[in-house]
């Protein structure tokens, strides 16, 4: 799964920190905070798209497609792993179990939780202790959670 906006933000921030020699400074914390928000937004958009596509895989029915997209927008209020499992479970208990089996206690699970929890910390003024390197590692590993959701809903 590709997220060009995130990849670009990471590349720009990495180049800036290296050019200005400002790694491990407050500037890095602010940049990481901004990228966490971008990742969360792109992941949320991807999750809603995955669910909507499963709800209406055939683009020939425009009204059903509209319904599926709007339903996904209203039903998915959080992208924590439990919420993603719940969304999969709306299709069937098997899809929920499949999703959980694919992600529970995996490096992707830990990475995804780290991103979501750190973004939550930023939103509630708790801050983050992630470095840009930590974020890049977590981001690369966490994409497997979205791929697992897509896989679980594609069975």
C-alpha positions, 0 to 999 in steps of 0.5 A: 500500500502506497502513501505518497503524501507521507513518503514525501513528508518523510523525505522532506523532513529527513533532508531538512533535519540532515541539512540543518543538523537538527536531529534530536531537537525540538524541531524534530519533535514538531516535524514528527508531530506533523507527520503523525497527523498526516499518517493518521489522516491517510490511514483513516482515508485508506481504511474507509476506502477499503471498507467502502470498496468491500461494501460495493465492489462493483462500480457500476452501481453508483447509488450503492457506491455512494451508500457504501462510502457514506456508511464507511464515513459514518461507521468508522470513527476511529482507526484503532485496531479494535475498531478495525476488527469491529469494522471487519466483523460487520461483514462477518465474524470470520472476517474479524477473526481473519483480520485479528489472526493476521495482525495480533501480536505482530511487529505491524500491530506494535508499529500501528499502535505506536503511530496511533497512540503517539498521534493521540498523544499529540492531539491531547497535548501529551506530546511524543517521544518518537524520533523521525527514524522511529516514525519511519520504521513504525510507518513502514511496518504499520502498513501491513495492518491496512494490507491485512484489513484489505486481505481479510475483507477480500476473502 
